[in-house]
């Protein structure tokens, strides 16, 4: 696929964000890798530059508008934004407190809203925004705050798509299923194995598999697709087995 323009990716130091940075760079985009972890994101950007790709790193707190503005001001154009920054933690509903709930919403939802709003203000016709939700938006146990945040991202994506369609800006979401990332690997090994066994394919998705779907929605050839959520979960969102 040939491509041109500049793509900004939040949460680009690891996991799905890093895989997406690699994929979009391979597709020919200039990639701005945004992350809070300065040494890690610069290390990964350096690897991509050594491979011949047009990549820069940028330290950014997606919940801080001034930090986001500083990154966007460093580039002349914004063609693509992928909001891959996010957090997850495990807690039973009855054990959750307001602080943990607010932190989840702040990072996952506000941390999507601010970069998306600032990117949209700078995009011309043909701009593409890809948010990252989760199959978890459909519900689950032990992470009600995460479910709420990812469901909110789907709603926000649809609302942005409706308002921005007249400007020719496409807004879509990718909802990954269980994916093998540093975040999921932080769980005890036996818990990771139990989660993986629940997948229809018997294994977790790789970040590269999720990045393929993101790249499709980030492509200039798919701007007629907007307001959609693409579940990339091996069919788990389909529910029970058919006869």
N, C-alpha and C positions, 0 to 999 in steps of 0.2 A: 504494500500500500504506500503510495506517495502522499506526503502531507507537507504542510507548511504552517507557520504561525508559532505562537508561544502558548504553552500549557503550564498552568500553575497547579501544583499538587500539594495538598496539606497532608500531614502525617506521613511524609515521604521517606523517613529514615529507616523504616522497616515494614515487614508484612505486605499487605495489599498495596499500600501507598508506594513502597519501594518497587514492587513488581510492576505497578502502573507506570512509574517514572521510567523504568527500563523499557517497557513496551512502547510508550509514546515516543521516547527518544529513538528507538529503532524504527518507528514509523516516520521519522523525519522532523518531528516537532522540536523546537527549542523548549527545554523543560526547566522550570524553576521549582526546585525541591524545597518545600517549606516544612520546618519541624522545629520543635522546641529544643531538641538535642543537637547543639551546634557541632560537637566533634563527630558524632555519628553521621549526621546528614551530609557533612562535608566529606567525610571518608567515602561514603557511598557515591556522592556526586563525582569525586575524583576517579573512582573506578570506571564510571560511565564515560568520563572525559577521556580517560586513557584508551577506551575502546573506540574513540573517535566521535562520540556524540556531543551535541551542543547542550550542555547541562550546567546549571549553576545552583548553588545551595543558598538558602536564606533562613536565618533564625527567625521564628515567628511563633507568637502565642495567638492561636485562632480566637481566643475569647477577648482579646485586647484589640480594639479597633485601630488604635494608633500603630500597633505592631503590624497589623495587616496592611494598613495604608502605606507604611514604609516599604513593604515588599513590592506592592503594586507600583509604587512610584519609581522603582528602580528599572522598570521595563517600559518600552514604548507602546506595547500592545498586549491585549488579553484576548486570546481566541478560545481557550479551553480552561475550565476550572474543574478539578476533581477534589471533592472534600472527603479525604480518607482519614482525617484525624478523628480519633474517638477513644473512649475508654470503656472498660467492662469490669464489673466486680460482682461477686456472688453474695446474695443475701436473701433470706426468707422474707416474705412480705411483712409478717408480723414483727420482724426484727429491724426493718428499715427505719431510719430516722430522716428528718427533713434535710439534714446536712448532706447525707449521702445521696438522697434523691435530687437535691438541687445541684450538686456537683455533676451528676450524670447528665442532667438536662443542660447545664451550663456548657459542658465540653461538647456533648454530642449534638445538641440542637442550636444553641447560640453560636457554637464553634462552626456550625454549618451556615447559619444565617449571615453572620458578619462577612466572611469571605465571599459568599454568593452575592450578597447585595453590592459589595464594592466591585466585584468582578463584572456584574451586570451593568453597573454604571459606566464601565469602560469598554464594554463590548460593542461591536458593530453588528450588522446583520450577518448571520451565520455563526454567531457565538454559541458555544455549547457548555452547559453546566451539568456535571454528573455528580450527584450526591451518593453517599453510601449508607444504605439502610441495613436491614438484616432480615433473614427469615424469622428471627426472633420477634419481629414486629407482629407476627401472628399470634404470639402468646407463648407462655412457658412458665416453668416453676423456678423459684429461687433467683429471679432477676426481673421483678416487676418494674423497677426503675429503668432498666435497660430496654425492656419491651416498650415502655412508654416513650422513651427517647427516640427509638427507631421508628415507631409508628408515627411520631410527630414529624420525623424527617420525610416520610412518604407524603403526609398531608402538606407539608411545606413545599415539597417538590411540585405537587399538583398545582398549588396556589401560585407559585412562581411561574410555572409554565403558562398558566392562564393569563397572567399579567404581562408576561414578556413575549408572548407569541406575536403580538403586533409589531414588536421591534425585531422580529426575526431571530430571536434567541431561543434555542431549544434547551429544555431542562428535563432531565430524566434521573432515575435512581437505579442503582444496582443493589439487590438484596442478597448478599451471600449467605449460603448455609454454613455449616461447621467447616472452618478453614484452618489449615495448619499454619499458624502464625506464632510469633513470639508471645503474643497475648494469650492464646489458647494453650501454648506449651508451658505457660507459667503455672498451670494447674498440676496437681499431682499426677504422676504417670498413669496410675490406675484409673483416675477420673477421665483423663484424655482418652484412654483406651475404651472406656465405657461409652463415652460420647461418640467416638468413631464407630463403634459397633452398631449404633442406632441409625447410621446413615444407610440409605438404600443401596449405595455402591459398596458399603463396607469400609469406606475410607473417607478421610477428610479431603476437601478440595485443596488444591495448592493455590498460593497467591497468584501464580501465573495464569491459572484457569479463570480466576475472577478478573484479572487484568485484561484478559481477552474480551470479556463482556464490556468492561469499561471502555476499552479502545473502540469497540463498535459504536457505542453511544457518543464517544468523543470525536468520531470521524466526521469530517465535513460533508460526507456523502449521506449522512443519516439525519440531517437537520429537519426532515419532515416528520421524524418521530419525536414527540414531546409529551411530557406529562405522564410518562409510563414508568412502571417499576418492573425491572427484569429480575426475577428470582433465579439465582444460580446456585442450586442446592441439590443437584442430583435427583430431583423429583420429590424431595421430602415434603415440600409444601402442598403436594397433591393429596396428602392424607393417606388413608388406608389402601391396602392392596385391592386391585380389582379381581374379578373372577375370571 
